[in-house]
Amino acid sequence: MTGLQFTRSDDGTGYDFLLDIKTEGGKITQGICLGETTPQNQAFILIAQKGDFKEHPTVGVGINDMAKDNNLSLWRRAIIDALVEDGQRVNSVKVTETSIHIDAEYQ
């Protein structure tokens, strides 16, 4: 899917997930970057808690809570359900104690 790309921002506060619109040449006046956003959208879905997206309150996996749980098959199912709800065709999702691999794409 082509869409608006974001980049991580560092404003010195220590928060990891501050985002800015990705631009060419470092300035928004030089052009906003459009490109493949499927991996970016998947990351947003994994990070978001249910209710974070006001227009779609059921979207979100809340992957930060995974550290408190050892039921990897439950997390795999939650990821698949969230991606399908977002309109993606899921070929495979592999969840281990150290990584998550997603093979999915928009239909």
All heavy atoms as an XYZ file, in Angstrom:
827
protein
N       0.845     -1.165      0.000
C       0.000      0.000      0.000
C       0.894      1.233      0.000
O       1.848      1.308      0.754
C      -0.901     -0.009      1.235
C      -1.648      1.272      1.450
S      -2.703      1.263      2.909
C      -4.227      0.777      2.139
N       0.552      2.187     -0.829
C       1.291      3.438     -0.879
C       0.588      4.454     -0.003
O      -0.637      4.579     -0.028
C       1.367      3.958     -2.327
O       2.035      2.991     -3.112
C       2.112      5.271     -2.394
N       1.368      5.181      0.771
C       0.789      6.182      1.651
C       1.846      7.093      2.211
O       3.016      7.061      1.806
N       1.470      7.901      3.174
C       2.348      8.854      3.832
C       3.310      8.108      4.736
O       2.895      7.319      5.583
C       1.481      9.814      4.646
C       2.075     11.098      5.141
C       2.533     11.956      3.972
C       1.035     11.851      5.943
N       4.605      8.352      4.575
C       5.601      7.668      5.396
C       5.988      8.533      6.595
O       6.052      9.754      6.499
C       6.837      7.341      4.570
C       6.568      6.305      3.514
C       7.819      5.934      2.742
O       8.647      6.782      2.452
N       7.943      4.668      2.429
N       6.248      7.867      7.713
C       6.655      8.546      8.934
C       8.063      8.125      9.303
O       8.551      7.077      8.884
C       5.703      8.185     10.089
C       4.335      8.765      9.926
C       3.345      8.072      9.242
C       4.033     10.010     10.433
C       2.082      8.609      9.083
C       2.771     10.552     10.279
C       1.800      9.849      9.607
N       8.710      8.928     10.116
C      10.029      8.615     10.612
C      10.057      8.909     12.108
O       9.283      9.743     12.596
C      11.119      9.425      9.871
O      12.393      9.005     10.325
C      10.963     10.910     10.092
N      10.934      8.223     12.819
C      11.046      8.465     14.258
C      11.627      9.848     14.497
O      12.483     10.319     13.770
C      11.927      7.414     14.903
C      11.246      6.076     14.991
C      12.128      5.029     15.541
N      12.529      5.356     16.897
C      13.270      4.571     17.639
N      13.705      3.439     17.176
N      13.607      4.920     18.850
N      11.165     10.473     15.543
C      11.609     11.816     15.891
C      12.312     11.771     17.239
O      11.929     11.002     18.115
C      10.399     12.749     15.966
O      10.787     14.015     16.434
N      13.324     12.587     17.396
C      14.012     12.666     18.677
C      13.966     14.111     19.152
O      14.660     14.969     18.618
C      15.451     12.193     18.556
C      16.191     12.215     19.888
O      15.529     12.379     20.933
O      17.421     12.069     19.876
N      13.122     14.359     20.136
C      13.037     15.720     20.655
C      13.718     15.850     22.012
O      13.546     16.833     22.713
C      11.575     16.167     20.752
C      10.798     15.407     21.814
O      11.321     14.417     22.338
O       9.662     15.819     22.108
N      14.494     14.826     22.385
C      15.239     14.875     23.626
C      14.456     14.438     24.852
O      14.977     14.465     25.955
N      13.217     14.003     24.675
C      12.405     13.600     25.826
C      12.636     12.153     26.227
O      12.223     11.735     27.293
C      10.903     13.785     25.538
O      10.536     12.928     24.454
C      10.582     15.231     25.206
N      13.248     11.367     25.341
C      13.486      9.965     25.642
C      12.389      9.032     25.178
O      12.483      7.823     25.331
N      11.302      9.569     24.612
C      10.236      8.725     24.103
C      10.653      8.150     22.755
O      11.141      8.863     21.882
C       8.924      9.504     23.957
C       8.314      9.868     25.280
C       8.437     11.155     25.778
C       7.639      8.921     26.036
C       7.887     11.496     27.006
C       7.094      9.251     27.261
C       7.218     10.533     27.738
O       6.673     10.864     28.950
N      10.464      6.845     22.579
C      10.901      6.166     21.358
C       9.927      6.309     20.204
O      10.303      6.132     19.068
C      11.095      4.668     21.615
C      12.324      4.403     22.454
O      13.240      5.244     22.453
O      12.365      3.361     23.106
N       8.673      6.578     20.459
C       7.677      6.475     19.405
C       7.092      7.821     18.991
O       5.950      7.903     18.586
C       6.568      5.504     19.813
C       7.095      4.125     20.029
C       7.158      3.575     21.283
C       7.577      3.386     18.962
C       7.666      2.311     21.480
C       8.085      2.120     19.145
C       8.138      1.577     20.408
N       7.878      8.877     19.096
C       7.447     10.157     18.548
C       7.675     10.097     17.049
O       8.723      9.666     16.587
C       8.257     11.304     19.159
C       8.058     11.494     20.662
C       9.005     12.575     21.162
C       6.631     11.862     20.973
N       6.704     10.525     16.286
C       6.789     10.395     14.836
C       6.656     11.747     14.159
O       5.931     12.615     14.613
C       5.693      9.465     14.315
C       5.741      8.042     14.849
C       4.507      7.284     14.396
C       6.993      7.342     14.383
N       7.374     11.892     13.065
C       7.252     13.044     12.186
C       6.949     12.528     10.799
O       7.290     11.392     10.453
C       8.563     13.831     12.120
C       8.777     14.734     13.314
O       7.781     15.159     13.919
O       9.945     15.025     13.621
N       6.362     13.377      9.981
C       6.165     13.026      8.579
C       7.543     12.971      7.926
O       8.351     13.880      8.078
C       5.260     14.057      7.881
C       3.866     14.010      8.485
C       5.212     13.813      6.380
C       2.942     15.100      7.997
N       7.820     11.898      7.223
C       9.098     11.747      6.535
C       9.156     12.721      5.364
O       8.208     12.851      4.598
C       9.254     10.314      6.030
C      10.605     10.023      5.429
C      10.714      8.555      5.069
C      12.056      8.258      4.459
N      12.168      6.854      4.072
N      10.277     13.413      5.240
C      10.429     14.400      4.181
C      11.717     14.159      3.410
O      12.630     13.504      3.891
C      10.460     15.829      4.756
O      11.543     15.922      5.682
C       9.162     16.174      5.440
N      11.764     14.708      2.225
C      12.989     14.667      1.426
C      13.803     15.896      1.760
O      13.274     16.997      1.858
C      12.648     14.655     -0.066
C      11.915     13.409     -0.496
C      11.503     13.468     -1.957
O      11.751     14.475     -2.618
O      10.906     12.485     -2.410
N      15.101     15.738      1.920
C      15.959     16.877      2.197
C      15.844     17.426      3.598
O      16.402     18.460      3.902
N      15.091     16.765      4.455
C      15.004     17.168      5.845
C      14.017     18.277      6.151
O      13.845     18.657      7.292
N      13.371     18.835      5.147
C      12.411     19.910      5.381
C      11.101     19.580      4.684
O      11.090     19.114      3.554
C      12.943     21.233      4.857
C      14.173     21.709      5.598
C      14.610     23.044      5.102
C      15.851     23.477      5.864
N      16.386     24.727      5.356
N      10.004     19.832      5.366
C       8.697     19.507      4.811
C       8.418     20.301      3.532
O       7.693     19.850      2.665
C       7.585     19.711      5.860
C       6.352     18.921      5.458
C       7.270     21.165      6.076
C       5.365     18.694      6.562
N       9.026     21.468      3.394
C       8.789     22.284      2.201
C       9.406     21.659      0.959
O       9.059     22.021     -0.151
C       9.359     23.698      2.382
O      10.748     23.604      2.690
C       8.629     24.439      3.473
N      10.320     20.713      1.135
C      10.962     20.075     -0.010
C      10.225     18.837     -0.472
O      10.597     18.243     -1.455
C      12.417     19.737      0.314
C      13.254     20.982      0.510
C      14.674     20.659      0.853
O      14.947     19.676      1.523
N      15.584     21.498      0.399
N       9.206     18.401      0.225
C       8.400     17.286     -0.241
C       8.136     16.231      0.802
O       9.052     15.799      1.486
N       6.891     15.863      0.920
C       6.493     14.777      1.803
C       6.730     13.470      1.068
O       6.470     13.357     -0.118
C       5.006     14.933      2.186
C       4.817     16.212      3.006
C       4.499     13.730      2.952
C       3.377     16.553      3.287
N       7.227     12.454      1.771
C       7.552     11.171      1.151
C       6.337     10.250      1.134
O       5.718      9.998      2.165
C       8.690     10.488      1.894
S      10.264     11.318      1.729
N       6.034      9.763     -0.049
C       5.030      8.726     -0.219
C       5.760      7.455     -0.599
O       6.747      7.491     -1.326
C       4.031      9.103     -1.312
C       3.219     10.369     -1.083
C       2.322     10.645     -2.281
C       2.383     10.261      0.172
N       5.279      6.327     -0.113
C       5.916      5.064     -0.443
C       5.174      3.907      0.199
O       4.069      4.061      0.730
N       5.793      2.757      0.164
C       5.223      1.532      0.716
C       5.061      1.679      2.228
O       6.021      1.951      2.937
C       6.121      0.340      0.395
C       5.683     -0.963      1.004
C       4.273     -1.378      0.607
O       3.882     -1.168     -0.560
O       3.565     -1.912      1.469
N       3.833      1.509      2.716
C       3.557      1.702      4.138
C       3.075      0.443      4.857
O       2.765      0.504      6.040
C       2.500      2.809      4.340
O       1.301      2.427      3.669
C       2.993      4.145      3.847
N       3.034     -0.686      4.163
C       2.511     -1.897      4.813
C       3.290     -2.252      6.082
O       2.670     -2.452      7.139
C       2.480     -3.079      3.826
O       1.663     -2.713      2.707
C       1.905     -4.321      4.474
N       4.637     -2.325      6.061
C       5.350     -2.640      7.307
C       5.127     -1.591      8.398
O       5.023     -1.920      9.579
C       6.817     -2.687      6.885
C       6.797     -2.932      5.418
C       5.551     -2.265      4.918
N       5.048     -0.331      8.008
C       4.796      0.752      8.959
C       3.415      0.577      9.595
O       3.266      0.686     10.812
C       4.874      2.076      8.204
C       4.481      3.299      8.977
C       4.607      4.543      8.107
O       5.695      5.025      7.908
N       3.502      5.025      7.586
N       2.400      0.282      8.791
C       1.050      0.075      9.313
C       1.009     -1.125     10.254
O       0.334     -1.096     11.285
C       0.057     -0.114      8.174
C      -0.101      1.128      7.321
O       0.392      2.195      7.661
N      -0.767      0.986      6.193
N       1.724     -2.196      9.893
C       1.773     -3.378     10.747
C       2.399     -3.041     12.098
O       1.911     -3.478     13.145
C       2.538     -4.505     10.055
C       1.812     -5.054      8.858
C       2.664     -5.959      7.988
O       3.887     -6.026      8.129
N       2.016     -6.665      7.071
N       3.454     -2.241     12.085
C       4.097     -1.835     13.337
C       3.152     -1.007     14.197
O       3.063     -1.205     15.413
C       5.376     -1.057     13.045
N       2.420     -0.076     13.575
C       1.454      0.734     14.316
C       0.397     -0.155     14.967
O       0.006      0.067     16.111
C       0.761      1.751     13.408
C       1.625      2.905     12.975
C       1.296      3.624     11.850
C       2.753      3.273     13.682
C       2.070      4.696     11.437
C       3.542      4.350     13.278
C       3.194      5.063     12.155
N      -0.077     -1.154     14.239
C      -1.101     -2.060     14.760
C      -0.554     -2.870     15.924
O      -1.236     -3.080     16.927
C      -1.642     -2.973     13.638
C      -2.480     -2.145     12.656
C      -2.468     -4.130     14.205
C      -2.812     -2.872     11.376
N       0.685     -3.337     15.821
C       1.290     -4.106     16.908
C       1.477     -3.260     18.161
O       1.218     -3.710     19.270
C       2.644     -4.676     16.479
C       2.632     -5.784     15.449
C       4.054     -6.183     15.100
C       1.849     -6.982     15.935
N       1.915     -2.032     17.999
C       2.205     -1.159     19.135
C       0.933     -0.636     19.794
O       0.855     -0.520     21.019
C       3.091      0.020     18.683
C       4.466     -0.500     18.253
C       3.225      1.059     19.779
C       5.293      0.521     17.504
N      -0.072     -0.324     18.996
C      -1.293      0.313     19.514
C      -2.065     -0.605     20.455
O      -2.143     -1.811     20.256
C      -2.194      0.718     18.348
N      -2.645      0.007     21.471
C      -3.600     -0.671     22.338
C      -4.986     -0.477     21.743
O      -5.229      0.502     21.029
C      -3.569     -0.063     23.741
C      -2.262     -0.213     24.475
C      -2.056     -1.620     25.007
O      -2.966     -2.429     25.090
N      -0.826     -1.920     25.383
N      -5.889     -1.377     22.017
C      -7.271     -1.180     21.581
C      -7.764      0.154     22.149
O      -7.533      0.470     23.305
C      -8.153     -2.327     22.034
C      -7.819     -3.621     21.310
C      -8.850     -4.674     21.568
C      -8.492     -5.993     20.943
N      -8.221     -5.994     19.540
N      -8.390      0.949     21.289
C      -8.871      2.259     21.692
C      -7.943      3.402     21.319
O      -8.332      4.562     21.401
N      -6.709      3.109     20.913
C      -5.782      4.174     20.528
C      -6.220      4.896     19.256
O      -5.977      6.088     19.103
C      -4.366      3.629     20.327
C      -3.640      3.374     21.640
O      -4.179      3.739     22.705
O      -2.529      2.820     21.596
N      -6.836      4.181     18.319
C      -7.333      4.787     17.097
C      -8.822      5.072     17.291
O      -9.646      4.162     17.242
C      -7.124      3.860     15.889
C      -5.676      3.534     15.617
C      -5.198      2.257     15.828
C      -4.814      4.506     15.145
C      -3.865      1.948     15.583
C      -3.485      4.210     14.889
C      -3.005      2.932     15.113
N      -9.168      6.321     17.508
C     -10.552      6.665     17.835
C     -11.535      6.276     16.742
O     -12.664      5.916     17.016
C     -10.653      8.150     18.139
C      -9.898      8.528     19.391
C     -10.181      9.940     19.806
C      -9.331     10.369     20.960
N      -9.543      9.722     22.190
N     -11.100      6.323     15.482
C     -11.996      5.960     14.384
C     -12.192      4.451     14.288
O     -13.160      3.982     13.702
C     -11.441      6.470     13.044
C     -11.274      7.968     12.964
C      -9.965      8.451     13.587
O      -9.064      7.618     13.833
O      -9.843      9.647     13.847
N     -11.255      3.682     14.828
C     -11.300      2.216     14.781
C     -10.870      1.679     16.153
O      -9.761      1.166     16.311
C     -10.380      1.683     13.682
C     -10.689      2.248     12.330
N     -11.755      1.818     11.583
C     -10.103      3.230     11.610
C     -11.809      2.497     10.452
N     -10.811      3.374     10.444
N     -11.721      1.778     17.155
C     -11.319      1.454     18.528
C     -10.980     -0.008     18.787
O     -10.367     -0.315     19.805
C     -12.522      1.890     19.364
C     -13.665      1.928     18.416
C     -13.098      2.247     17.070
N     -11.333     -0.911     17.884
C     -11.016     -2.323     18.124
C      -9.670     -2.725     17.535
O      -9.217     -3.851     17.738
C     -12.111     -3.237     17.534
O     -12.191     -3.023     16.122
C     -13.455     -2.968     18.183
N      -9.023     -1.802     16.795
C      -7.737     -2.113     16.174
C      -6.622     -1.891     17.185
O      -6.571     -0.875     17.860
C      -7.492     -1.241     14.923
C      -6.085     -1.438     14.387
C      -8.517     -1.574     13.851
N      -5.711     -2.844     17.289
C      -4.551     -2.730     18.170
C      -4.277     -4.036     18.872
O      -5.197     -4.730     19.296
N      -3.000     -4.375     18.964
C      -2.588     -5.618     19.615
C      -2.019     -5.348     21.002
O      -2.169     -6.159     21.900
C      -1.554     -6.372     18.745
C      -1.011     -7.596     19.453
C      -2.168     -6.755     17.411
N      -1.359     -4.219     21.201
C      -0.756     -3.917     22.504
C       0.407     -4.827     22.815
O       0.487     -5.430     23.876
N       1.323     -4.925     21.871
C       2.431     -5.878     21.967
C       3.324     -5.632     23.186
O       4.017     -6.547     23.640
C       3.242     -5.876     20.643
C       3.955     -7.204     20.448
C       4.195     -4.713     20.585
C       3.038     -8.334     20.184
N       3.296     -4.436     23.755
C       4.087     -4.175     24.960
C       3.670     -5.079     26.114
O       4.472     -5.373     26.995
C       3.970     -2.711     25.388
C       4.666     -1.776     24.435
O       5.563     -2.185     23.699
N       4.255     -0.530     24.426
N       2.432     -5.525     26.104
C       1.949     -6.417     27.152
C       2.451     -7.848     26.986
O       2.294     -8.662     27.888
C       0.417     -6.429     27.175
C      -0.155     -5.078     27.543
O       0.559     -4.285     28.194
O      -1.308     -4.807     27.171
N       3.064     -8.146     25.854
C       3.545     -9.503     25.589
C       4.628     -9.917     26.581
O       4.752    -11.095     26.911
C       4.075     -9.606     24.161
C       4.436    -10.989     23.737
S       4.922    -10.954     21.992
C       5.469    -12.615     21.806
N       5.383     -8.953     27.080
C       6.456     -9.269     28.028
C       5.918     -9.878     29.318
O       6.630    -10.583     30.023
C       7.263     -8.014     28.337
N       4.666     -9.612     29.626
C       4.055    -10.118     30.857
C       3.369    -11.465     30.657
O       2.751    -11.977     31.573
C       3.031     -9.111     31.358
C       3.579     -7.735     31.600
C       2.448     -6.782     31.911
C       2.922     -5.349     31.833
N       1.827     -4.403     31.865
N       3.473    -12.041     29.453
C       2.708    -13.237     29.117
C       3.606    -14.221     28.384
O       4.531    -13.829     27.687
C       1.531    -12.825     28.218
C       0.474    -13.902     28.082
O       0.709    -15.036     28.538
O      -0.585    -13.596     27.512
N       3.341    -15.487     28.525
C       4.144    -16.487     27.807
C       3.304    -17.323     26.843
O       3.772    -18.312     26.320
C       4.875    -17.407     28.791
C       3.915    -18.176     29.678
O       2.701    -18.041     29.573
N       4.465    -18.980     30.570
N       2.070    -16.927     26.589
C       1.196    -17.653     25.674
C       1.364    -17.098     24.256
O       0.595    -16.262     23.795
C      -0.263    -17.530     26.137
C      -1.175    -18.450     25.361
O      -0.809    -18.971     24.313
N      -2.379    -18.632     25.871
N       2.411    -17.553     23.566
C       2.753    -17.022     22.250
C       1.675    -17.317     21.212
O       1.465    -16.524     20.296
C       4.102    -17.569     21.797
C       5.290    -17.207     22.690
C       6.583    -17.763     22.106
C       5.398    -15.718     22.894
N       0.977    -18.433     21.341
C      -0.065    -18.750     20.367
C      -1.239    -17.766     20.480
O      -1.858    -17.416     19.478
C      -0.551    -20.191     20.528
O      -1.116    -20.388     21.801
N      -1.520    -17.289     21.676
C      -2.557    -16.278     21.868
C      -2.157    -14.968     21.185
O      -2.971    -14.325     20.524
C      -2.811    -16.051     23.349
C      -3.855    -14.998     23.702
C      -5.243    -15.493     23.342
C      -3.787    -14.669     25.178
N      -0.899    -14.583     21.321
C      -0.414    -13.360     20.681
C      -0.420    -13.507     19.160
O      -0.775    -12.571     18.442
C       0.984    -13.002     21.188
C       0.909    -12.445     22.569
C       1.189    -13.099     23.735
C       0.470    -11.145     22.935
N       0.956    -12.274     24.803
C       0.519    -11.070     24.338
C       0.043    -10.035     22.222
C       0.160     -9.923     25.043
C      -0.308     -8.883     22.912
C      -0.250     -8.835     24.293
N      -0.043    -14.667     18.674
C      -0.070    -14.918     17.228
C      -1.491    -14.729     16.697
O      -1.719    -14.084     15.686
C       0.440    -16.333     16.935
C       0.444    -16.677     15.469
C       0.966    -18.126     15.259
N       0.903    -18.466     13.875
C      -0.183    -18.940     13.248
N      -1.316    -19.116     13.920
N      -0.154    -19.223     11.966
N      -2.461    -15.290     17.384
C      -3.867    -15.169     16.974
C      -4.318    -13.707     17.008
O      -5.013    -13.233     16.113
C      -4.745    -16.016     17.909
C      -6.206    -16.011     17.566
C      -6.508    -16.949     16.423
N      -6.812    -16.181     15.233
C      -6.741    -16.624     13.990
N      -6.356    -17.849     13.729
N      -7.041    -15.869     12.973
N      -3.935    -12.974     18.051
C      -4.315    -11.563     18.161
C      -3.725    -10.742     17.019
O      -4.395     -9.858     16.467
C      -3.855    -10.998     19.507
N      -2.489    -11.035     16.635
C      -1.843    -10.328     15.527
C      -2.560    -10.629     14.219
O      -2.876     -9.718     13.444
C      -0.349    -10.702     15.446
C       0.395    -10.151     16.663
C       0.269    -10.194     14.150
C       1.793    -10.707     16.837
N      -2.849    -11.890     13.967
C      -3.551    -12.275     12.733
C      -4.913    -11.587     12.671
O      -5.279    -11.004     11.651
C      -3.699    -13.806     12.639
C      -2.326    -14.449     12.407
C      -4.670    -14.194     11.536
C      -2.313    -15.961     12.541
N      -5.669    -11.634     13.763
C      -6.997    -11.019     13.786
C      -6.919     -9.519     13.504
O      -7.734     -8.975     12.757
C      -7.683    -11.259     15.128
C      -8.090    -12.712     15.336
O      -8.075    -13.491     14.354
O      -8.407    -13.071     16.491
N      -5.936     -8.838     14.096
C      -5.807     -7.392     13.906
C      -5.427     -7.050     12.467
O      -5.939     -6.079     11.901
C      -4.771     -6.826     14.875
N      -4.549     -7.845     11.865
C      -4.142     -7.584     10.480
C      -5.300     -7.838      9.516
O      -5.501     -7.075      8.565
C      -2.929     -8.430     10.113
C      -1.645     -8.116     10.884
C      -0.550     -9.110     10.520
C      -1.192     -6.689     10.660
N      -6.048     -8.893      9.760
C      -7.216     -9.186      8.918
C      -8.239     -8.066      9.055
O      -8.814     -7.613      8.062
C      -7.819    -10.565      9.282
C      -9.183    -10.752      8.642
C      -6.870    -11.675      8.860
N      -8.473     -7.595     10.272
C      -9.409     -6.496     10.486
C      -8.960     -5.237      9.744
O      -9.778     -4.444      9.294
C      -9.537     -6.195     11.974
C     -10.565     -5.140     12.285
C     -10.755     -4.901     13.778
O     -10.264     -5.697     14.590
O     -11.406     -3.905     14.115
N      -7.646     -5.072      9.569
C      -7.102     -3.923      8.841
C      -7.199     -4.100      7.325
O      -6.858     -3.202      6.580
C      -5.639     -3.711      9.253
C      -5.040     -2.459      8.665
O      -5.676     -1.399      8.749
O      -3.925     -2.540      8.100
N      -7.649     -5.270      6.876
C      -7.804     -5.500      5.438
C      -6.616     -6.184      4.792
O      -6.488     -6.164      3.567
N      -5.764     -6.811      5.574
C      -4.603     -7.491      5.032
C      -4.868     -8.984      4.884
O      -5.602     -9.574      5.663
C      -3.382     -7.265      5.937
C      -2.991     -5.809      6.027
C      -1.758     -5.589      6.856
O      -0.786     -6.319      6.749
N      -1.791     -4.560      7.700
N      -4.255     -9.557      3.855
C      -4.276    -11.016      3.685
C      -3.028    -11.547      4.378
O      -1.906    -11.181      4.025
C      -4.269    -11.386      2.207
C      -4.369    -12.905      2.006
C      -4.334    -13.319      0.556
N      -3.028    -13.000      0.000
C      -2.821    -12.295     -1.116
N      -3.826    -11.840     -1.816
N      -1.615    -12.049     -1.545
N      -3.212    -12.389      5.362
C      -2.101    -12.890      6.166
C      -1.673    -14.249      5.635
O      -2.458    -15.196      5.625
C      -2.510    -12.996      7.656
C      -1.367    -13.555      8.477
C      -2.963    -11.647      8.176
N      -0.427    -14.322      5.187
C       0.133    -15.596      4.734
C       0.707    -16.372      5.905
O       0.520    -17.579      6.003
C       1.205    -15.354      3.667
C       0.626    -14.658      2.446
O      -0.453    -14.997      1.982
N       1.329    -13.663      1.951
N       1.407    -15.678      6.793
C       1.946    -16.340      7.979
C       2.353    -15.310      9.023
O       2.697    -14.177      8.699
C       3.157    -17.220      7.630
O       4.262    -16.417      7.257
N       2.286    -15.732     10.275
C       2.783    -14.951     11.402
C       3.529    -15.919     12.298
O       2.987    -16.955     12.689
C       1.644    -14.269     12.194
C       2.180    -13.629     13.465
C       0.941    -13.240     11.339
N       4.771    -15.583     12.597
C       5.593    -16.430     13.457
C       6.015    -15.598     14.666
O       6.641    -14.546     14.517
C       6.825    -16.920     12.693
C       7.674    -17.897     13.446
C       8.817    -18.382     12.563
C       9.627    -19.448     13.237
N      10.728    -19.892     12.380
N       5.639    -16.059     15.847
C       5.959    -15.351     17.086
C       6.857    -16.248     17.925
O       6.497    -17.384     18.230
C       4.674    -14.996     17.874
C       5.025    -14.279     19.164
C       3.743    -14.162     17.024
N       8.022    -15.727     18.279
C       8.930    -16.446     19.179
C       9.200    -15.549     20.383
O       8.701    -14.426     20.456
C      10.261    -16.802     18.488
O      11.009    -15.604     18.256
C      10.026    -17.534     17.171
N      10.003    -16.024     21.294
C      10.333    -15.231     22.478
C      11.188    -14.015     22.140
O      11.276    -13.071     22.922
C      11.033    -16.099     23.516
C      10.115    -17.136     24.111
C      10.796    -18.002     25.150
O      11.961    -17.715     25.500
O      10.168    -18.950     25.616
N      11.817    -14.020     20.964
C      12.717    -12.923     20.610
C      12.325    -12.159     19.348
O      12.951    -11.151     19.033
C      14.157    -13.451     20.422
O      14.144    -14.457     19.405
C      14.700    -14.022     21.724
N      11.320    -12.635     18.613
C      10.994    -11.945     17.364
C       9.552    -12.220     16.928
O       8.904    -13.158     17.400
C      11.945    -12.380     16.250
O      11.721    -13.735     15.919
N       9.111    -11.362     16.018
C       7.821    -11.533     15.357
C       8.076    -11.361     13.869
O       8.644    -10.360     13.448
C       6.797    -10.490     15.832
C       6.541    -10.643     17.328
C       5.496    -10.621     15.048
C       5.693     -9.540     17.916
N       7.678    -12.346     13.083
C       7.810    -12.263     11.629
C       6.418    -12.285     11.026
O       5.631    -13.191     11.286
C       8.639    -13.420     11.066
C       8.689    -13.411      9.577
N       9.497    -12.560      8.881
C       8.006    -14.113      8.664
C       9.307    -12.762      7.582
N       8.405    -13.693      7.431
N       6.129    -11.255     10.213
C       4.816    -11.138      9.588
C       4.969    -11.178      8.097
O       5.768    -10.428      7.515
C       4.135     -9.815     10.001
C       3.876     -9.803     11.503
C       2.839     -9.608      9.225
C       3.375     -8.480     12.023
N       4.218    -12.064      7.460
C       4.107    -12.096      5.992
C       2.644    -11.838      5.676
O       1.809    -12.735      5.739
C       4.554    -13.454      5.444
C       4.444    -13.544      3.944
O       4.216    -12.505      3.282
O       4.567    -14.661      3.411
N       2.342    -10.555      5.397
C       0.963    -10.152      5.109
C       0.999     -8.968      4.162
O       1.990     -8.247      4.086
C       0.238     -9.775      6.393
N      -0.105     -8.795      3.438
C      -0.179     -7.692      2.482
C      -1.632     -7.282      2.318
O      -2.546     -8.052      2.606
C       0.419     -8.103      1.135
C      -0.295     -9.306      0.528
C       0.572    -10.103     -0.415
O       1.756     -9.800     -0.540
O       0.035    -11.037     -1.026
N      -1.824     -6.045      1.854
C      -3.177     -5.584      1.612
C      -3.728     -6.265      0.377
O      -3.023     -6.502     -0.589
C      -3.219     -4.057      1.437
C      -3.040     -3.352      2.748
C      -1.800     -2.839      3.120
C      -4.106     -3.220      3.633
C      -1.633     -2.203      4.336
C      -3.931     -2.588      4.856
C      -2.699     -2.077      5.206
O      -2.538     -1.456      6.409
N      -5.024     -6.580      0.415
C      -5.673     -7.274     -0.689
C      -6.001     -6.325     -1.803
O      -6.239     -5.198     -1.656
C      -6.950     -7.950     -0.200
C      -6.639     -8.968      0.864
C      -7.872     -9.688      1.338
O      -8.789     -9.937      0.576
N      -7.908    -10.037      2.605
